[in-house]
Amino acid sequence: MRVARARREGQFYPPSIPLHAPLLGGGRSYHQPVSDPKPLAERHCVKCEPGTPPWSSHEVGQGLEQLDGWTVEDSEGHMRLTKTFKFKGFMPGVELVNLIAKVAEAEGHHPDLLLSYGSLTVHLFTHAAGGLTENDFILAAKIDRLLTKS
């Protein structure tokens, strides 16, 4: 019960941290259209070449509906997905960075990670497209799935 509530509130329990540990709470992609019925977390990122069109605002809105707690912000003239995970201490963030790194490397799509004492902020956007693509939403969903598996 405690874990389920913490997950709903955006808190994170890394697999190696005991459950009693205190924590604080563009254009369409050419490979898989936003209407693909397969859940984002079950899809795979594909290599984007320079000139790949970013998703339109409408597609970004549809993608956000499939994610939990992610927001879109403007950064240096492009949209990016952002989510901050909060915890008590430093090591839970390090463990989450390591989990994300494994998934990101396997997908060939790498987020910007900002680790601070008590929080980890994840930023996603596709450099080759100069904005958001399906790859960003796929990786965001896979990051969220890491938290439900722990």
C-alpha positions, 0 to 999 in steps of 0.5 A: 500500500505504501509503495503504491501511494508513493508511486502515485505521488511521484516518489521513487523506491529504488529496488535496493532501498528497503520499502521502509526507507523514508522518501519524499514525495513538429511533423509526425514521426516516420516510424510509428504514428501517434495513433499506434495502439501499442503502449509507448513503453512497449515500443522501441526508439529508432535512430533519427537523422538530422532533418527528422521533423519534430512532433506537432503541438497536437501530437505532443499533447496526445503523447502527454496523455499517455505519460504520468507527471511529465511536462513540456517546457521551452528550452532554448527555442525547442520543446522538451519533456521534463520530470523531477523525481524526489527522494530523501538523500543522494543515493536513491537518485544515483540508483535511479540514474543507473537504471535510466542509463541502462534503458537509455543505452539499450534504446539509443536515446539519451536524456539529460539528467540533473542529479541533486541531493534529494532530486533527479530531473530528467529532460528529454528531446531529440537533438536531430529533430530540434524538438520532441519526437516519439522517441522522447515519449517512448523513453519517458514511458520506459522510465516510468515503467522502471518505477512500477517494476521496483 
